[in-house]
């Protein structure tokens, strides 16, 4: 199929093609899991100490039940909506549903084997089939998802999105969607109530308003909209019902913003009390045993990294001394948790006296907000730009971690002049111990606006977990090696 032909297909048909690809992939990997488990059990001597010797033949019973197992697994995966693109997204329990589908089918095989005593399954084969089915389905889905997302970006197959509502929430949603590359959202415009648009002419001019809500169906048709996001909390229930009624039966995905920008879906659960839908928010914070584990990781991993990087410290220190006059280390006053001041260590990457030259460069900052960032800063030494690009200058901050002033993961510690320009909501990023790396360091680094950096910091604070810390640490290494977004 040609690219343009695929792009012209309706959203329903594109979803159908995606589902067919997943079914074929799952079938192949399930067949492979059967083959691997059968070969390891009956064609090798790996498990002869547990069960009988290898037989080197194919038992038709195993083939028959493997076919049934595959068909039932595909059926359950479909029941769990795992062939529907709209039901496969981060936070949807995607892999958990795969695990459940395979577990149920393995249980069925065990029950059938127990009921029909004329044929007894090998316990080792069942265990291997269970293991390989889950593992290979996970791998297959991961590969297919990566290829599909690459295909979407490569061919610019955007999801045409209409945002219902105008205002701060709508603007933040659009800004976030522009930086979210996974599904390639394309915001085509906005729709709002007629009276609100007319009452705020100057404000509504900032948005690409495509029409009034009373004409929602016509707007969706005319602009080939695939997704509608209801951004405002001010809509009453009957207004939302009216919107849904207008586009009922159309191939459009409806999403509604719950009003919590910094809360992860993992922290929220929907529950119903007396037919009232409520959002239950789990308690997350830097306290108790989790805080102990975080400190343990900081000191243990920090100590290991410090010893590991000693040769690098010596080499970098030597290079700094021969590159320019001045000390090897640079220390700067910063703030950590609860606005506590401390001195943060870095390798010197600028010429001596660089701080005094800052006032003449402030108007050349390439980042909006209180922080100063400049790609071709004349104060940076010849080697300094390379140290910054690969974050080598940050390595001495491990000393701050071992002193208890910083954490390996957390918001970046600000300098006093930046904090003076903070808005009230910016200061919330100082509610936790500041860190060497964080969400925005692995998700864009200096390419992000200051407000987006703060939002990512607040998201980290509101949804923190040990697993998130470990994920950020693992992502930091390839980000640093690539040098993307650093200057």
N, C-alpha and C positions, 0 to 999 in steps of 0.2 A: 504493500500500500504506500502511495506517495505521501510525503509530509503534508502537503497542502490539502490532500484529500482527507487525511486524518484530522487536521485542524478544522475542517469544515463539518466534520461529523457532530451530531448533537451530543450533549453532555451524557445522555443516557447510553448512547452507543459507545462512547469512549470508556465509560464505566464498565460496560459489558465486555469490551476487549481486555481491559485490565483484569476483570474477574476470570476470563478464560485463560489468560497468561498465568495467573496464580493457580488455577486448577491444574493446568499442565505441569507447572513447577512442583506442586505438592504431590501429584501422582508419581512423578519421576523420583522425587526424594523419598517417598514412602516405599516405592519399589526397591530403591537402593538400600534403604534401611532393612528391608526383609532379606535382601541378598547378603548384606554384610553380616547380619545376625546369624543367618543360616550357615554361611561359610565358616564363620568363627566357631560356631558350635559343632558342626558336623564334618567339617573338612580340615580341622586343625586339632592338635592335641592340647590346646590351651586349657580345656576344662575337663580333661579325661580323669583328673583326680577327684572330681565331684560327681560326674555322671559317666555313662558308658563310653567306650572307645569310639573314635570317628567311624562313620559308616560309609562316607564317600558316595552316597546316593541321594536322590531327590525324592522325598516322601510326598505323594500327591496331597495328603491331608494338610501339610504345612502350606502348600501352594494355595489350596482352596481357602483355608482360613485367612491367609494373607491377603487374598483378593477381597474377601468379605471385610477384613479389617480396613483395607484401603478405602473401599466404597463407604463404609460406615464413618470413617474418619472424615472423608470429603463431605459427607452429609452433615456431620456435626459441625464442621468448620463453617459450612454454609448457614446452619441454624444459628451459630454464634456471630453471624454477619461478617465473616472474615474474607468474603469475596466482594464486599461492598466498600468501595474507596472512601465513602463518607463515614464509615465506621472504623476505619483504620487510621489512627492518629495518636500522637504522643499523649499519654495519660488515659487512654481508653481501655487499658488492661489487655492490650493486643496480644502479647506473648502469654499472658496468664490464660487467655481463652484457648490458645493453641494447646497449652499444657493440659487444660481440663478436657478438651476433646480427645486427645490421645489417651489420657488416663481412663476415661469412661470406656473407650474401646478395648483397652487392655483388660479392664475389669470384665467386660463382656466375654472376651476370649477365655479368661480363667473360669468364669461361671459355666460356659458351654463345655469346656474341657472336663469340668467336674460332673456335669449332668450326663454327658455321653461317655461312659466309662470304657466304651470300645476303643477309644483313642485317647492317649494321654500325652499332653504336650510336655516338651522339655522345659523345665523351669529356667534353665540358663538361656534358652532361646527366647522365652517370653521377656526376661529381664533385658537381654540385649536388644530385642525389638523395641521395647519401651524406651530404652536409652537412645538408640539411634534415630527412632522416629521423632522424638522431641528435639534432639540435637540437630538433625538434618533439616527438619521443618523450620527451625529457628534460622539456620544458616541460609536456607533457600529463600525464606521471606526477607531476610536482611539483604541478600544479593539482589533480588527482584526489586525491592523498594529503592535500593541505591540506583539501579539501572533506570527505573521509572522516573525517579527524581532528576537524574542526569538528563534523561530524555526530555522531560518537561522544561528544564532550564535551557538545554541546547536548542530546542525548537521554539522556545518562547511560548509555550502553551499555557498562557495565563488563565487564572480563574477570575472572570469578570465579576467584580463585586460591587454591590450597591450598599452604602451605609445609610441607614435610616436615622436621621437626627443631625443637628449641627450644634457645635459647641466644643468644649475642651475634650470631652470623652471621645467624640467622633474624630477630632484631630489626632489625639494620641493613638487611637486605633489605626488610623491611616499610616501614621509614622511608623508604628510597630510592624504593620503588614509589609511596608516597603523594605524593611530590614530583614524580614523573615523570608528566606529563599526557598524553603522546603516545598511549598505548594504554589509559589509564584502568583500570589494575589495581585490583581490589578484593580485598583479602586477607580471605577469609571465615573463616580459622582455620588451625590447625596440626594435624599428626598426628605421633606419635612412638612409639617402641617402648614397650611396656607396662612393662618393667622400669625404663626410664629415668624415666618419669613417676612411678612409684611410689617410686623412690629419691630423687626431688627434688620432693617435694610443694610445699614453699614456693616453689621457683623456678618450677615449672611453672604455678603459680597466676597468674603474670604474663602468661601466654599463653592465648588462646582455643583450648584443645585440643578438637578435635572427635571424637577417638577414637584408637585404637591402630592402628599400621601393619598389623597382621594383618587389620584390617577396612578396608583402604584402598579397595577397590572399592565397598563400601557407603557409605563417607564421600563419595566422589566422586559417586555417584548421588544420595544424599540431599540434598547441598548444591549440586547442579547445577554442579559444578566444571568449568571449561574449561581451566585451566592448573595444572600441578603443578610446584613448584620444590623440588628436593632441595637443602637448604641446608647440610647438614653434610658434612664430610670424613671423619667417623668411621665412615660406613657402609662395610661390606666389599662386595666386588664381588658376592658371592652374594646379599647383602641388596638391593642395587640391582636385580639381575636378578629377584629375587622381586617387588619393587615393579612393575617393568615387566610381569612376567607377569600380575599381578593386574589391571592396567588395559589389557591388550592388547586391541585391537579397539574400544576406546572412543574417542570423538571428543574426546581430551584431548591437549593439547600438553605434552610433558615437557621441562623445563629443569633443568640441573644446575649449581650454583655451583662454579666451579673452585678457589675459595679465594684469589683475587686481587682484592680490592676496588678498589684504585687503579690497576689495569692496564687500559688500553683494549684492546678486541678487535683494534684495528689493530696493536697491539704483539705480539700472540700469534698463533701459527700451530700448527695441529694437524699432527703428523707421526707416522708409525708406524715403529718400529724393532724388527724381530724380532717383529712382531705386538703390540708394547707401545705403546699410545697415549701420546704425550708432547706437552707444550706447549712449543713453541720461543718464547723471549722475545727480541725484538730489543733491541739495546743502544741506550738512549736517554739522553742527558745533555747538560748545558750545557758542551760542550767542542768543541775543534777548529774547523773552518770554520763550523759552525752557530752557535757562540757569537760568532764574528766577525760573521756576518750579523745576529745579534740586536743586538749593540752598534752596528752600522752603522745599523740601523733606528732604534734609540733616539736616536742623535745626529742623524741626518739628519731624521727626522720630528719629533723633539723641537725641533730648531732652527727648523724651518718653523713648528711650532705656536706656539713662543714669539714669533716675529715676527708671526704672524697674530693673536695674542691681545693684543698691546700696547695697542690701543685699549680692549679690554675691561678690562685691568688698570687703566688710567687712570680709566675710568668707575666700576668697582667700588670702587677706592680712594677716589674722591671721595664715593661714596654711603656708604661705611663711616664716613668722617670726619664727615659731617653727621648720621648716624643715632645715633651714640653716641661717648662719649669713649674715647680709647685709640688704640693704633697700628693701622695698616692691616693689617700682617702679623702672624701668630702663628707662632712657631717652637717646636717641641716635640721633646724627645729621643726618638728611636726607635732600633730595631735593624734592621739589614739583614743581608746574607749573613754567615754565621758569627758572628752576635751582635756585629757591628761597630756601635758607636753612631754616630749622626749626628743632625743637627737638620733635621727636615722642616718645610717652609714651607707655610702655608695662609693664606688670607684670614681675618681675625678675624671670627668669627660669634657670639662670646659677649661678655658684658660683662667689663670688666677685673676680675681677681680671681676668675674663674670656677673655677680649679683649687682654690682654698681652700674653695669651697662643695661640692666633690664628695663629701666624707666624709659630709655630711648627706643625700645623695641615693642612696648606693650600694644601699640596700635597695629602691629603686624602679626598678632596672634591669629592662628588659623582654626581656633576652636572657640565657639561661643560660650560665654559664661566666665566664671572667676579664674579658671586655670589658664596658664599660658603654654601654648604649643606652637612650634614653628618648624617647618620641615628643614629649611636651610638656615638654621640659627648660626650667625657668624661667631658666636662665642664658643662653639664646639670645636675641640681639637681634631686633628687629622684622624687619629685612631679612635677618638671619642664617638664619632658617628657610627663606627662599626660595633663598638661596645654597646651602644644604645640600641642599635638595630636588632642585635641578638640578646639583649638584656643582660649582658655580662656585667654591666655596671651595678646591677641590683644584687649580685651575689653576696656582698658583705652584710646585707640585711638579715641573713641567717643568724648573725651575731645578735641582732635585735630580737629575733625569735627566741634564742637561747636565754636572753636576759628577761624574757617575759613581757617585752614591750610591744611585740607584734606577733601575729600568727602567720603560718604559711599561707592560709587562705583567708581572705577578707577584703573589705573595701580598702583602697589605697589611702594612706595617711596624708591629710592635707597640710599645707603650710599656713601660718597665721593669716597672711594677707588674703588668702583664698577664703578662709572661714569668715572673715569680715564681710565678704560680699555674698555669703550664702543666704538664700531664702530660708524660711523656717523649715520647710519640708526637706531641704538639703541636709540639715543638721541631723536628721534621723539616721544618716549613714554612720554617725559617730556613736551610735548606741552599742557597738560591739568593738572588740579589739581589731585594729586595722591589720591588713595582710600584705604579703609580697605579691600574690597573684589572686585573681578573682574572676567573676563571670565576664566582666567586660574586657579583661585582658585576653581571654580565650575566645571572645566573640566579636572582635573588631578593633580592639586596642585604641589607638589614637584616631581611628577613622570615625568613631562615634561622637555625637554631640555631648556636651557636658550633662545636659538633662537626661539623656539616654543612659549615660554612665551611672548617674545617681539612681535611676529607676532600676537598673540591673543590680546595683548594690542593695537597694531596698528589697528587691525580689529575693536576693540571696539571704538577707536577714530574716525575711518572713517565712522562707521555705527551707531553711538550712537543715542539713542532716550530714552525718558522717559520710554517707554514700555520695552526697553532692560534693563534699570536700575532696574525696578521693578521685571523683570524676574530673574535677577541675584541675587537680594536680597532674593527672595523666594527660589531660588535654593541653596543659601548659607546655610540655616538652616539644611536641610538633609545632605548636604556635611559635615558640621561641626560635626553633630551628629555621622555620620559614621566613621569619623576620617581617611578616605581614602586618602592616598598620603601625609599625614602631618607628618613631623618630624623636 
